[in-house]
Amino acid sequence: VQVIVIDAGHGGDEDGARGPKGALEKNFTLSVARRLRDAIESQLGIRVILTRNLDETVDLDERAEIANNNKADLFISLHANASIRPSASGAKVFYLSIDEYGEEARELAERESEAIPVIGGGTREIDLILWEMAQVRYLERSARFAELVEQELRRQVPMSLRAIQQAPFRVLVGANMPAVLLEMGFISNPFQEQQFGSDSFQNALVDSLIRSIVRYGDYLKQSVQMLAGTSEPDLATGAQSIQGRNE
């Protein structure tokens, strides 16, 4: 993992969800995004790009385009949830659902790159995928990363009963790399609204995501080493890597 794009949800004209005491989702997501960027760059040495660093409006498709143009290895979209029930609480991790895109999406998810002839002889591999199908090829790795994020969040912050879900979020559709959307909690919950403004809660979110990224990197390394094998990489080994870094 060399480049990560962090998407602070909403911004500008789009306030997002609003808490009972007036806290705005767009401010919370930007605060966590900045903290996460600084932590990733200082602790992991990975290049981080924010889809917005100010209170400005950024189109949903443009957010994925920023990640694609910078050849990101991971895309993380940060949000705060809301419910008509004030008691609703807990974080949720989403990755893309392709059910809405039909059989074509499923075929693309399974298709290998096609070899085309080039001038001078030989062939080259090329991917020709519609914008709205870009994420389809990365669903398996997106699911893996979502699982790691959920595991690490559960160590430090309250989680929803259904903590991992699939949904057809537009912001994920065009991402040409593994991508997840994180609802960090319910800003509509008075207690969580207060939590969101605290350094301790925001730092817990950041630390969980840092650990998730480290474990995902270890998973990728194991995947490469085990291409010829049949067993699955051990998702728990990342904890050892984190321990080693802390020491």
C-alpha positions, 0 to 999 in steps of 0.5 A: 500500500503506497497511496491512500485516498481519504474521503471526508464525506459531504462539505460545502453546501452539503452539511450531511447529518445534523446532531440534536445540538447542531453538530454537522457531519461535514465538520466531523468527517473532515476533522477525522480525515485530517487526523488520519492523514497525519497519522498514516503519513507519520506512522506508516510513511504512506502517501495520503490524499484527501478528497477535500481539505476544506469546507467545500463541495466535491461531487461524488464521482469526482471523489472516486476520480481523485483516487483513480487519478492518483492510482490509490491502493485504498479508498476510505470514505468517512461519514456519520450516520443518522436515525429517527431513533435517538438511541441508534448508535455504533459504527458500520463498515460498508463495501459495494453491493453489485446486486443493483447492477445485474448479471453484467456486473457479476460477469465483469467481477469474474472476467480476467483482463483481455490480451490485445495485439500491439504494433510490432507483435505481441500482446498487452493486457488491458482492462476496459470497464465502464465507470459504473463497474470500476469497483466490481473488480475489487469487491473481494479485497474491499470485503477483506479490508472491510472485515479488518476495519470492523475487527479493529474498530470493535476493539475501541469504539461502539459498533452497530449490531450489523457492523458490516454491510453491502450497499450501492453507495455512489461514492464507491462505484467508480473507485478503481481500487479496494474501497470502503465507506465507514459510518463512524457512529450516529450523530443523531444520538445525543451521547455520540454527538458529544463523543464525536467532538472529543479527541479521545473518540477521534483518536480511537477511530484513527488508531483503529484504521491505522491498525486495519491498514497495517493488517491489510498490507500484511494480507496483501504480502501473504496473498502474493506469497501464497499464489501457488497455494490453496489456503487463505492468508491469516488475517490475524498476523497484522496484529503481530506487525503492529506490536513489532512497530510499537516496540 
